[in-house]
Amino acid sequence: MEQNFKINHLYDPAFVKESPEAVKKTMEAICWGVVEERYTKQLSESELADKKTKLAEVSIELSKLEKEKKQLIGEIKAKVEPYKKEHSELLEAIHHRSEDAQGKLYLVDDQDDRTMYYFDETGICVKYRAMLREERQIKLKSIKTGTNE
């Protein structure tokens, strides 16, 4: 007796009326052996409809979580940003052995060299440049002598 089995068809049409447990017992009784492995199982129309419903539910939940993730990432980025900026500034300061500063600078001229020097509040020369035309004119500074003249 020769039998031809087809993919996605029952071993025996009588299995339609049997319970899943009865089908399992029958298959165990007639089989040559049992193996555990992955295979492709065709879905029935009701199983396919269930999968589509589950897909919709999962998609909605995933969308909610993605929005929450985006919000949390934004909050974390806002917390991280000041540290990144400070990190970058510190690296630049170390690399160049200097940093940008803001404060009063005192201009001191050297008319002989025609150079204008900039000193910070601690008296350290921080930069210099060539004097401008209007700076080259010698200004007479009033010197307080202590007399009433």
BATORTOR-594444 format. One record per residue (C-alpha): x, y, z negated; chain. Coordinates in nm, 4 decimals. Each point is the difference from the previous one (the first is absolute). Example, Ala and Ser with C-alpha at 12.3 -4.5 7.8 and 13.67 -1.06 7.14 Angstrom:
BEGIN
         x         y         z  mol
    1.2300   -0.4500   -0.7800    A
    0.1370    0.3440    0.0660    A
END
This chain:
BEGIN
         x         y         z  mol
    0.0000    0.0000    0.0000    A
    0.1527    0.3222    0.1234    A
   -0.0972    0.3360   -0.1474    A
    0.0811    0.3457    0.1281    A
   -0.0117    0.2703   -0.2631    A
   -0.0264    0.3684    0.0874    A
    0.1242    0.3012   -0.1936    A
   -0.2719    0.1610   -0.2136    A
   -0.2365   -0.2998    0.0221    A
   -0.1033   -0.2366   -0.2801    A
    0.1506   -0.3447   -0.0327    A
   -0.3534   -0.1365   -0.0218    A
   -0.3198    0.1968    0.0814    A
   -0.1551   -0.1619   -0.3098    A
    0.2273    0.2219   -0.2135    A
   -0.2416    0.2884    0.0638    A
   -0.2483   -0.1554   -0.2443    A
    0.2653   -0.0997   -0.2584    A
    0.1271    0.1987   -0.2976    A
    0.3584    0.1306    0.0126    A
    0.0955   -0.2491   -0.2715    A
   -0.1456   -0.2950    0.1982    A
    0.1845    0.1124    0.3167    A
    0.3241    0.0231   -0.1984    A
   -0.0432   -0.3543   -0.1424    A
   -0.0756   -0.1399    0.3459    A
    0.3087    0.1687    0.1501    A
    0.2192   -0.1357   -0.2834    A
   -0.1354   -0.3504    0.0642    A
    0.0676   -0.0048    0.3744    A
    0.3236    0.2017    0.0267    A
    0.3451   -0.1422    0.0605    A
    0.1628    0.2573   -0.2344    A
   -0.0384    0.3412   -0.1598    A
    0.2343    0.2966    0.0481    A
   -0.0039    0.3508   -0.1442    A
    0.0820    0.2695    0.2595    A
   -0.1250    0.3198    0.1664    A
   -0.2370   -0.0184    0.2951    A
   -0.2408    0.2149    0.2015    A
   -0.3613   -0.0251   -0.1074    A
   -0.2696    0.1331    0.2304    A
   -0.2565    0.2191   -0.1774    A
   -0.3750   -0.0495    0.0227    A
   -0.2234    0.2983    0.0726    A
   -0.0910    0.0370   -0.3692    A
    0.3665   -0.0267   -0.1054    A
    0.0895    0.2595    0.2623    A
   -0.2747    0.2330   -0.1292    A
    0.1309   -0.0488   -0.3553    A
    0.3525    0.0868    0.1144    A
   -0.1265    0.3172    0.1706    A
   -0.1844    0.1041   -0.3170    A
    0.3089   -0.0683   -0.2080    A
    0.2104    0.1964    0.2506    A
   -0.2287    0.3034   -0.0405    A
    0.0235   -0.0240   -0.3813    A
    0.3784   -0.0347    0.0094    A
    0.0288    0.2891    0.2489    A
   -0.2014    0.2298   -0.2260    A
    0.2042   -0.0933   -0.3068    A
    0.3247    0.0347    0.1952    A
   -0.1059    0.3446    0.1212    A
   -0.0721    0.1091   -0.3594    A
    0.3366   -0.1291   -0.1158    A
    0.1833    0.1692    0.2888    A
   -0.1590    0.3341   -0.0955    A
    0.0972   -0.0555   -0.3632    A
    0.3518   -0.0967    0.1077    A
    0.0302    0.3159    0.2097    A
   -0.1132    0.2121   -0.2946    A
    0.2421   -0.1695   -0.2395    A
    0.2870    0.0335    0.2452    A
   -0.0806    0.3695    0.0331    A
    0.0047    0.0417   -0.3769    A
    0.3297   -0.1865   -0.0297    A
    0.1533    0.2019    0.2855    A
   -0.0998    0.3197   -0.1811    A
    0.1759   -0.1273   -0.3140    A
    0.3085   -0.1139    0.1927    A
    0.0435    0.3134    0.2131    A
    0.1536    0.2276   -0.2690    A
    0.2517   -0.2712   -0.0856    A
    0.0894   -0.0479    0.3666    A
    0.0546    0.3741    0.0394    A
    0.2161    0.0188   -0.3112    A
    0.1881   -0.3137    0.1094    A
    0.0747    0.1580    0.3364    A
    0.1123    0.3275   -0.1583    A
    0.2276   -0.1845   -0.2427    A
    0.1556   -0.2057    0.2793    A
    0.0632    0.3153    0.2029    A
    0.1529    0.1769   -0.3007    A
    0.2309   -0.2946   -0.0689    A
    0.0899   -0.0433    0.3668    A
    0.0832    0.3682    0.0565    A
    0.1187    0.0687   -0.3554    A
   -0.2272    0.3053   -0.0027    A
   -0.3652    0.0968   -0.0210    A
   -0.2319    0.2799    0.1036    A
   -0.0616    0.2532   -0.2731    A
   -0.2121    0.3125   -0.0410    A
    0.1050    0.2962   -0.2114    A
    0.1586    0.3446   -0.0166    A
    0.3181    0.0476    0.1953    A
    0.2358    0.2920   -0.0536    A
    0.1620    0.1469    0.3094    A
    0.3589    0.1120   -0.0446    A
    0.1723    0.1735    0.2870    A
    0.3644   -0.0089    0.1024    A
    0.0395    0.3040    0.2233    A
    0.3591   -0.0889    0.0910    A
   -0.0936   -0.3439    0.1350    A
   -0.3448    0.1215    0.1106    A
   -0.1571   -0.2972   -0.1771    A
   -0.3133   -0.0198   -0.2167    A
    0.0124   -0.2602   -0.2763    A
   -0.3035   -0.1500   -0.1774    A
    0.0292   -0.0973   -0.3665    A
   -0.2610   -0.1875   -0.2032    A
   -0.1072    0.0930   -0.3519    A
    0.2873   -0.2017   -0.1481    A
    0.2568    0.1987    0.2025    A
    0.0800   -0.2763    0.2483    A
    0.0472    0.1002    0.3633    A
   -0.2551   -0.2012    0.1969    A
    0.0488    0.1461    0.3501    A
    0.1429    0.2864    0.2006    A
   -0.0424    0.1640    0.3367    A
    0.1361    0.2822    0.2132    A
   -0.1266    0.3372   -0.1090    A
   -0.2761    0.1668    0.1952    A
    0.0630    0.3372    0.1624    A
   -0.1992    0.1892   -0.2646    A
    0.1915   -0.1784   -0.2770    A
    0.3381    0.1161    0.1305    A
   -0.0528    0.3554   -0.1141    A
    0.1610    0.0570   -0.3319    A
   -0.2548    0.1031   -0.2586    A
    0.1021    0.2233   -0.2814    A
   -0.1145   -0.1482   -0.3219    A
   -0.0702    0.2320   -0.2884    A
    0.2187   -0.0879   -0.2910    A
   -0.1266    0.0941   -0.3401    A
    0.2854    0.1704   -0.1760    A
   -0.1661    0.0888   -0.3243    A
    0.0155    0.3755    0.0601    A
   -0.2992    0.2205    0.0701    A
    0.1199    0.1085    0.3408    A
END
